[in-house]
């Protein structure tokens, strides 16, 4: 059959022209491009939302961990400055630093960071930028404490470190170079007694080593600091104390009530000018007599001297507190019969060993007798280390989710482009070789590091490839999985290295432990994205001070406005570092021109910084009527200032920058990178810290 042919001219046939097809393709491409552009934005939103959720979980988990130990909260957590000296880097408290200030300090020539990431102050290195900036500018912990735990056998085979009361610091690792003041331990308040010399009290022969007597100016003896308020402590041995008291001070304009904390060391071979040795002739007992007027002229706990002894008037005897400091012993020195002794096992895990006699030592308290407390002041090494505490699961349920995903592995990259060199702590790997690891798991109950962090793949030849590895970590998804290293029973055996306290050989050889199931452990690791989790705590108690120098107020100090003509007489001033915190004040006396009135137990917010004074303040007019000013007719205007808040801040930064050979350029690049920080903050009510 012949094919039919169209007789219609080609130009009249129906169909799509090339131009129409091109138009359709262009429209289609525009739509595709629009969709492609949406995907990255959507992915960014998803990633950011996931990061915010993780940050909130981190903040909530840390706050719950802290609140679970609320009775042992530190007195406060304060900011620092890193200073270079001939002897090395010294870390000092800097209460003028704001929480929003994340950049490292500068020298006279400006900011300087070398190609290896070291911050230089006038040409001298003070540390890697990550350890001296960001969250690590707020890392001095004051007064963290707990009752001395019961002694135990540590089974580490180290003479002098195999038995004692083991205590783990809550925010370790810590800085510790062994120098005075870097890490201190001190105990409960001594029992306070009233001394009446006309009745023969105190009698040093009957004075116990956990009490002291206050003797006012009218009851002194005829030999030591006659007519001066004083305290008596027996016996007259070489001991260090912290003395706290409130006193009235008259500068010729007005009389105010202030409080000081003075650290002292009393040595019979070289008595300080404010202390003398007395002798009870009936018992031949020596004792210390300490003059409070002369003591106020000594440097306080922050190194400041604000008071002239001649202006001292009297002390509220009930306010005097005396705490004994623990003596730090060398590892090889055996504990004696003195319970106030301790040794440092490992700064990397933040564990100290206290004289076992301290656990059975009790001291008088308002409720009868109380266990001996060990309070500590220390500096946190790195808030970027995630502290993940949990119990080892039992065999058959060996996997556990860690608090974050995206754990920094050995192959990771630092935000400045350098290769990740580990956590910077000297701890053993699975072979017992000491170095810087990317993941550490230590046993809180013994202080030992559990060896692991190596994967064993059952589908690969040679399984188990690392037979001594007790656990492996899925660093992408944030899981830790345990395994039995000897495969001889259903328990979870593991190799553990124990701290020796010796810098030359800080860890023992690996020791096989039959079962670690149920043990309380702490994992330390870094998250990808420069994550840090840090708490901020207002001072448990603020002590009113008479004045302040060019450095401003010290942590835990408050200044009542209008004193000596300084500041507004309706504001209470605090260090700038306390901006945003909340306080509860027992009494605020004010006057609107109609007589003295009082606010009791009111909560105030520290709201702003006052220009000129450069101090943060709480304004009493937030609760008192307009026009109110302080009233001093009671002898004081403000009494009983207590911190009322605890905050946890989480910082993270997913961006990068590159170090070069020019120091000022590196500093500028770090400053630009800091602007990309994301943050979230969770706040809770927390009135007090360690039991007073």
C-alpha positions in Angstrom: 0.0 0.0 0.0 1.5 3.3 -0.9 2.4 5.7 1.8 0.2 8.7 2.3 1.8 12.0 2.0 0.5 15.3 3.4 -0.3 17.9 0.8 -0.2 20.7 3.4 2.8 23.0 3.1 5.5 22.5 5.7 5.2 26.0 7.0 1.5 25.4 7.9 2.1 22.2 9.8 1.4 22.2 13.6 4.3 21.6 16.2 6.9 23.3 18.4 9.5 25.6 17.1 13.1 25.6 18.3 12.6 29.0 19.9 9.7 27.6 21.9 11.8 24.6 23.1 14.6 26.9 24.2 12.1 29.1 26.1 10.8 26.0 27.9 14.3 24.8 28.7 15.3 28.2 30.1 12.2 28.3 32.3 12.9 24.7 33.5 16.6 25.6 34.3 15.4 28.7 36.2 13.2 26.5 38.3 15.9 23.9 38.8 18.4 26.6 39.8 15.9 28.1 42.2 15.4 24.6 43.8 19.2 24.1 44.0 19.6 27.4 45.8 16.9 26.4 48.3 18.7 23.1 49.3 21.9 24.7 50.9 19.7 27.2 52.8 17.5 24.4 54.0 20.5 22.3 55.0 22.0 25.3 56.8 18.8 25.8 58.7 18.7 22.1 59.6 22.3 22.1 60.8 21.9 25.3 62.8 18.7 23.9 64.4 20.5 20.7 65.2 23.4 22.7 66.8 21.0 24.8 68.8 19.3 21.7 70.1 22.6 20.1 71.0 23.7 23.3 72.8 20.6 23.4 74.8 21.0 19.8 75.7 24.6 20.4 76.8 23.6 23.4 79.0 20.7 21.5 80.5 22.9 18.4 81.2 25.6 20.5 82.9 23.1 22.5 84.9 21.5 19.2 86.1 24.9 17.8 87.0 25.7 20.9 89.0 22.3 21.0 90.7 22.6 17.3 91.6 25.5 18.4 93.8 24.0 21.7 94.9 25.1 21.3 98.5 28.8 21.4 97.3 28.6 24.3 94.8 31.7 26.5 94.7 31.5 29.9 96.4 32.0 31.6 93.0 33.6 31.2 89.6 35.6 34.3 88.5 37.5 35.6 85.4 41.3 35.7 85.1 44.2 37.3 83.3 47.3 35.4 82.1 50.5 37.3 82.9 54.1 36.5 81.8 56.8 36.6 84.4 60.4 35.5 84.4 59.4 32.4 86.3 56.6 31.5 83.8 52.9 32.3 83.2 51.0 33.5 86.3 47.1 33.4 86.3 45.5 36.1 88.3 41.9 37.0 89.1 40.5 39.8 86.9 37.0 40.8 88.1 36.8 43.7 85.6 36.4 41.3 82.7 33.0 41.0 81.1 31.5 37.7 80.0 31.2 39.1 76.5 34.9 39.7 76.3 36.3 36.7 74.5 39.7 38.0 73.1 43.0 37.3 74.7 44.9 40.1 76.4 47.3 42.4 74.5 50.7 43.8 75.2 51.6 47.5 74.9 52.2 47.0 71.1 48.8 45.4 70.6 47.5 41.9 69.9 50.1 39.3 68.7 49.7 35.6 67.9 52.5 33.6 66.3 52.2 31.0 63.5 51.9 28.2 66.1 48.9 29.9 67.8 50.8 31.2 70.8 49.6 34.5 72.2 52.5 36.9 72.9 52.4 39.6 75.5 55.2 42.1 74.7 57.0 39.3 72.9 56.5 36.7 75.6 54.2 33.6 75.1 51.4 33.1 77.6 49.8 30.0 76.0 47.9 28.8 73.0 45.1 31.2 71.9 42.4 28.7 72.6 43.5 28.3 76.2 43.8 32.0 77.0 40.7 33.3 75.2 37.0 32.6 74.8 35.5 30.6 77.6 38.9 30.0 79.2 39.0 33.6 80.4 36.4 32.7 83.1 37.9 29.7 84.9 38.9 30.4 88.5 36.8 28.3 90.9 36.7 29.5 94.5 35.5 27.3 97.4 34.3 24.1 95.8 34.0 21.6 98.6 32.5 18.4 100.0 32.9 16.3 103.1 36.1 14.3 103.0 35.1 10.9 101.6 35.8 7.6 103.3 39.3 6.2 102.8 39.9 3.4 100.4 42.6 1.1 99.1 43.4 2.3 95.5 45.3 -0.9 94.5 47.7 1.1 92.4 50.9 -0.3 94.0 52.3 3.2 94.6 53.7 3.6 98.2 52.1 6.6 99.8 49.3 6.8 97.2 47.6 3.5 97.7 45.4 4.4 100.6 43.6 7.6 101.5 40.4 9.6 100.9 40.1 10.2 97.1 38.4 13.4 96.0 37.6 14.4 92.4 37.2 18.0 91.4 34.0 18.7 89.5 35.5 20.9 86.7 38.9 19.2 86.2 41.4 19.0 84.5 43.2 21.8 86.4 46.3 24.0 86.2 48.8 22.9 88.8 52.5 23.8 88.9 53.0 23.2 92.6 53.5 26.9 93.4 51.7 28.5 96.4 48.2 29.8 95.8 47.6 28.0 92.5 45.7 25.1 94.1 44.7 25.4 97.8 42.6 23.2 100.1 41.0 24.4 103.4 38.5 23.1 105.9 35.4 23.9 107.9 34.9 27.0 110.1 36.5 26.6 113.5 34.1 26.8 116.4 33.8 30.4 117.6 33.8 31.1 121.4 33.5 34.2 123.5 36.5 35.0 125.6 36.2 36.7 129.0 39.6 37.2 130.6 38.1 38.2 134.0 36.7 34.6 134.3 39.8 32.9 132.9 38.6 32.3 129.4 40.1 31.4 127.1 42.2 28.8 128.8 44.7 27.6 126.1 45.3 24.4 128.0 41.7 23.4 127.4 41.4 24.8 123.9 40.9 22.2 121.1 42.4 22.3 117.7 39.1 23.1 116.0 38.1 26.2 117.9 39.2 29.7 118.6 38.2 32.5 121.1 37.3 36.1 120.4 38.5 38.5 123.0 37.3 42.0 122.8 39.3 45.1 123.5 37.9 45.4 127.1 39.0 41.9 128.1 42.6 41.6 126.9 45.4 40.5 129.1 48.2 42.9 130.1 50.9 41.5 127.7 49.6 41.0 124.1 47.9 43.8 122.1 46.4 45.4 125.1 43.1 47.1 124.4 42.7 45.6 120.9 40.1 43.1 119.6 41.9 39.8 119.2 41.5 36.1 118.6 43.3 33.3 120.4 44.2 30.0 118.7 46.0 27.1 120.4 48.5 25.6 120.1 51.2 27.9 118.7 52.4 25.8 115.9 53.2 26.6 112.3 49.8 26.6 110.6 48.1 28.5 107.8 44.6 29.9 108.2 42.0 32.0 106.4 40.4 34.6 108.7 37.1 36.3 107.8 35.3 39.0 109.9 33.1 42.1 109.6 34.2 45.2 111.4 33.3 48.9 111.8 35.6 51.4 110.2 35.6 55.2 110.7 37.4 57.3 108.1 36.6 60.6 109.8 33.5 61.2 107.5 31.3 58.2 108.4 31.4 54.8 110.0 30.6 51.8 107.9 30.6 48.0 108.3 32.9 46.0 106.1 34.2 42.4 105.7 37.6 41.0 104.9 39.2 37.6 104.1 42.8 37.5 105.1 45.1 34.5 104.5 47.8 34.1 107.2 50.7 31.8 108.0 51.7 31.6 111.6 55.3 30.5 112.2 56.7 30.3 115.8 60.2 30.9 114.3 59.1 34.1 112.6 55.9 35.5 114.1 54.2 38.1 111.9 53.7 41.6 113.3 50.0 41.1 113.9 50.4 37.9 115.9 52.3 37.0 119.1 52.9 33.8 121.1 51.4 33.7 124.6 51.9 31.2 127.3 49.5 29.7 129.8 51.6 29.4 132.9 49.3 26.8 134.6 49.5 24.4 131.7 52.7 25.6 130.0 50.7 25.8 126.7 51.7 28.2 124.0 49.0 29.9 121.9 48.6 32.5 119.2 47.2 35.9 119.9 46.1 37.8 116.7 45.3 41.5 116.7 42.3 42.2 114.5 43.0 45.9 114.1 46.4 45.1 112.8 45.1 42.3 110.7 42.9 44.6 108.6 46.0 46.3 107.3 47.3 43.0 105.8 46.7 42.0 102.1 43.4 40.3 101.6 42.7 37.1 99.7 43.0 39.1 96.4 46.2 40.9 97.4 44.5 44.2 98.1 45.1 46.5 101.2 42.2 48.9 101.6 42.2 49.7 105.4 44.3 51.6 107.9 44.5 49.9 111.3 44.1 53.3 113.1 40.6 53.7 111.6 39.4 50.3 112.9 36.8 50.6 115.6 35.4 47.2 116.6 34.4 43.8 115.2 31.0 41.9 115.3 32.3 38.9 117.2 29.7 36.6 115.6 31.1 37.4 112.1 34.6 36.1 112.8 35.4 32.9 110.9 38.7 30.9 111.0 39.4 28.1 108.5 42.5 26.0 108.6 44.4 25.3 105.3 45.5 21.8 104.4 49.2 21.2 104.0 50.3 19.8 100.6 52.7 16.9 100.9 55.2 15.5 98.5 54.1 12.1 97.1 56.9 10.3 98.9 56.1 12.0 102.3 53.9 9.7 104.4 50.8 11.1 106.0 51.2 12.0 109.7 48.6 12.2 112.5 47.5 15.6 111.2 44.2 15.2 109.2 44.8 18.5 107.4 47.1 17.0 104.7 46.7 16.2 101.0 48.6 15.0 97.9 47.9 15.7 94.3 47.4 12.5 92.3 46.8 14.0 88.8 45.9 17.4 87.6 44.8 15.8 84.3 41.9 14.0 86.1 41.6 16.5 89.0 42.0 14.1 91.8 43.6 14.6 95.2 44.3 12.1 98.0 43.6 13.4 101.5 45.0 12.0 104.8 42.7 9.1 105.6 42.4 10.4 109.2 40.4 13.3 107.8 37.4 11.1 107.0 36.9 10.2 110.6 37.5 13.7 111.9 34.5 15.7 112.9 34.1 19.3 114.0 31.4 21.2 115.9 28.6 22.7 113.9 25.2 24.3 114.5 23.6 20.8 114.3 26.1 19.2 116.7 29.1 17.7 114.9 29.8 17.7 111.2 32.3 15.8 109.0 35.5 17.6 108.0 35.1 19.5 104.7 37.8 19.9 102.1 37.2 23.2 100.1 39.4 24.0 97.1 40.4 26.9 95.0 41.7 26.0 91.5 41.9 27.1 87.9 40.1 25.0 85.2 42.4 24.0 82.4 40.0 24.0 79.4 36.2 24.5 79.3 36.3 23.1 75.7 36.7 19.6 77.2 33.3 18.0 77.5 32.9 16.3 80.9 30.5 13.4 80.4 29.8 11.4 83.5 28.0 8.0 83.6 28.2 4.5 84.8 29.7 1.7 82.8 26.9 -0.5 81.5 26.8 -4.2 82.2 27.7 -7.0 79.8 24.9 -7.4 77.3 24.2 -3.7 77.2 27.6 -2.4 76.4 26.8 0.7 74.3 26.1 4.2 75.6 25.2 7.5 73.9 27.5 10.4 74.8 26.2 13.9 75.2 27.2 15.2 71.8 27.8 14.0 68.2 30.8 15.0 66.2 33.7 14.2 68.6 37.0 15.6 67.4 39.2 12.6 66.2 43.0 12.4 65.9 42.6 13.3 62.2 40.7 16.4 63.0 41.6 20.0 62.3 41.7 22.9 64.7 39.7 26.1 64.0 43.0 27.8 63.0 43.8 25.2 60.4 46.4 23.3 62.4 46.2 19.5 62.9 44.4 18.5 66.1 47.1 17.4 68.6 44.8 15.9 71.2 43.4 17.2 74.5 46.8 18.5 75.7 46.8 16.2 78.8 49.5 13.6 79.6 47.6 10.3 79.9 48.2 6.7 78.7 47.0 5.2 75.5 45.9 1.6 75.0 49.5 0.4 75.2 50.3 2.5 78.4 52.3 5.0 76.4 51.8 8.5 77.9 50.9 11.3 75.5 48.1 13.6 74.4 44.9 11.5 73.6 41.8 12.6 71.8 39.5 10.7 74.2 40.1 9.9 77.9 38.0 7.7 80.2 38.9 7.6 83.8 37.5 5.8 86.8 36.2 8.4 89.4 36.4 5.8 92.2 40.1 5.0 91.8 41.6 7.8 89.7 42.8 5.4 87.0 42.6 5.8 83.3 40.7 3.0 81.5 42.7 2.0 78.4 40.8 1.8 75.1 39.7 4.2 72.3 40.7 1.7 69.6 38.2 0.0 67.2 38.0 -3.7 66.8 36.3 -4.7 63.6 34.9 -8.3 63.7 34.6 -8.2 59.9 38.3 -7.5 59.3 41.3 -9.8 59.5 43.0 -10.2 62.8 40.0 -9.5 65.0 40.5 -8.3 67.7 43.0 -5.9 66.2 43.6 -4.1 69.5 42.8 -6.8 72.1 43.7 -4.6 75.1 41.1 -1.9 74.1 38.2 -2.0 76.6 36.1 0.4 74.5 35.7 2.0 71.2 34.2 5.4 70.3 32.0 6.2 67.3 33.1 9.8 67.1 30.7 10.7 64.3 27.5 9.6 66.1 28.7 10.0 69.7 28.6 6.4 71.0 30.9 4.5 73.3 30.9 0.7 73.2 32.6 -1.5 75.8 34.1 -5.0 75.4 35.6 -7.6 77.7 39.3 -7.7 77.1 40.0 -11.2 78.4 36.9 -13.0 77.1 37.0 -15.4 80.1 33.7 -14.5 81.8 30.6 -12.4 81.3 32.0 -9.4 83.1 33.7 -6.4 81.5 37.4 -6.6 82.2 39.7 -3.8 81.4 43.3 -2.5 81.7 43.7 0.5 83.9 46.7 2.8 84.6 46.8 4.6 87.9 48.3 8.0 88.7 51.6 8.0 90.6 51.8 11.8 91.4 55.3 11.6 90.0 56.0 14.0 87.1 58.7 11.8 85.7 56.5 8.7 85.6 52.9 9.9 86.1 51.2 6.6 85.4 51.6 3.0 86.5 51.9 0.1 84.0 48.6 -1.3 82.8 46.8 -3.4 85.5 44.1 -5.9 84.5 40.8 -5.3 86.4 38.3 -8.2 86.3 35.1 -6.1 86.0 34.4 -2.4 85.6 30.7 -2.8 85.2 28.7 -0.2 87.1 31.7 2.0 87.9 31.3 5.7 87.8 33.4 7.1 85.0 34.1 10.5 83.4 34.8 10.9 79.7 36.8 13.9 78.4 36.7 14.9 74.8 36.4 17.8 72.4 33.6 18.5 70.0 34.0 19.5 66.4 33.0 23.1 66.2 34.9 24.6 69.1 32.3 23.6 71.7 32.7 24.8 75.3 30.4 24.4 78.3 31.0 26.7 81.2 29.1 27.7 84.4 28.9 31.2 85.8 28.1 31.6 89.5 27.5 34.7 91.5 29.4 34.8 94.8 27.6 32.9 97.6 28.2 35.8 99.9 29.2 39.4 99.1 31.2 41.3 101.7 30.7 45.1 101.9 33.9 47.0 101.6 34.9 50.5 102.5 36.6 51.5 99.3 38.4 50.2 96.2 41.5 51.2 94.3 42.1 51.7 90.6 41.6 48.0 90.0 38.0 48.2 91.2 36.2 45.7 93.3 37.5 42.2 93.9 35.3 39.0 93.4 32.8 38.7 96.2 33.0 42.3 97.2 30.2 44.9 97.1 30.4 48.7 97.6 27.5 50.7 99.0 27.0 53.8 96.8 27.5 57.2 98.5 30.2 55.8 100.9 32.9 58.4 101.2 31.1 60.4 98.5 31.7 57.8 95.8 28.9 56.6 93.5 25.2 57.1 93.7 23.6 56.6 97.1 20.9 54.4 95.8 23.0 51.8 94.1 25.0 48.8 95.3 28.1 48.2 93.2 29.6 44.9 92.1 32.6 43.8 89.9 31.8 44.1 86.2 32.1 40.3 85.9 28.9 40.0 87.9 26.8 41.8 85.3 23.6 39.9 84.7 23.6 38.0 88.0 21.0 38.1 90.7 21.4 38.7 94.4 19.2 38.4 97.5 19.7 41.1 100.1 18.6 40.5 103.7 18.2 44.1 104.6 18.2 47.4 102.7 17.6 50.5 104.8 16.5 53.6 102.8 14.9 57.0 103.3 12.6 59.1 101.2 12.7 62.0 103.6 10.0 60.6 106.0 12.2 58.4 108.1 14.1 55.1 107.8 12.4 52.2 106.1 13.7 48.7 105.3 13.4 46.1 102.5 14.0 42.5 103.7 14.8 39.4 101.6 14.4 41.2 98.3 15.9 39.9 95.0 17.8 42.4 92.8 19.2 42.1 89.3 22.7 43.5 88.6 21.6 45.3 85.5 24.3 47.6 84.0 27.7 49.2 84.2 28.0 52.7 85.5 30.3 54.9 83.4 33.1 56.5 85.2 33.2 54.0 88.0 33.3 51.0 85.6 31.3 48.9 88.1 28.2 46.9 87.7 25.3 47.9 89.9 21.9 46.9 91.3 19.5 49.8 91.9 17.5 49.8 95.1 14.9 52.0 93.4 13.9 48.9 91.4 12.1 47.8 94.6 12.1 50.9 96.8 10.1 54.1 96.1 11.4 56.7 93.7 13.7 59.2 95.3 15.0 56.6 97.9 18.5 56.9 99.2 20.5 54.7 101.6 19.9 55.3 105.3 22.8 54.6 107.7 21.0 55.3 111.0 21.3 51.6 111.9 25.0 51.7 111.6 24.8 50.2 108.1 22.5 50.6 105.1 22.9 47.1 103.5 23.4 43.8 105.2 23.5 40.2 104.0 24.1 40.1 100.2 23.9 36.6 98.7 24.3 35.5 95.1 21.1 33.9 93.8 21.9 32.7 90.3 23.8 30.0 88.4 24.2 30.2 84.7 25.6 27.8 82.1 26.8 29.1 78.8 27.5 27.0 75.7 29.6 28.4 72.9 30.3 26.9 69.5 31.8 28.1 66.2 31.6 26.0 63.0 33.9 28.4 61.0 37.7 28.4 60.5 40.5 30.9 60.1 44.1 30.5 58.9 47.3 31.3 60.9 50.1 33.1 59.0 53.5 34.3 60.0 52.4 37.9 60.9 51.3 38.2 64.6 49.0 41.2 64.3 47.2 39.7 61.3 46.6 36.5 63.3 45.2 38.5 66.1 42.8 40.3 63.7 41.8 37.0 62.1 41.0 35.5 65.5 38.9 38.6 66.4 37.0 38.2 63.2 36.5 34.4 63.8 35.2 35.2 67.4 32.4 37.2 65.9 31.0 33.9 64.4 30.5 32.4 67.8 27.0 31.0 68.5 25.8 30.8 72.1 23.0 29.7 74.3 22.6 30.3 78.0 20.5 28.6 80.8 20.0 30.1 84.2 18.9 28.7 87.5 18.3 29.8 91.0 21.2 29.0 93.3 21.5 30.9 96.6 24.5 29.3 98.2 27.7 27.4 97.7 29.8 25.3 100.0 28.4 25.0 103.5 29.8 27.8 105.6 
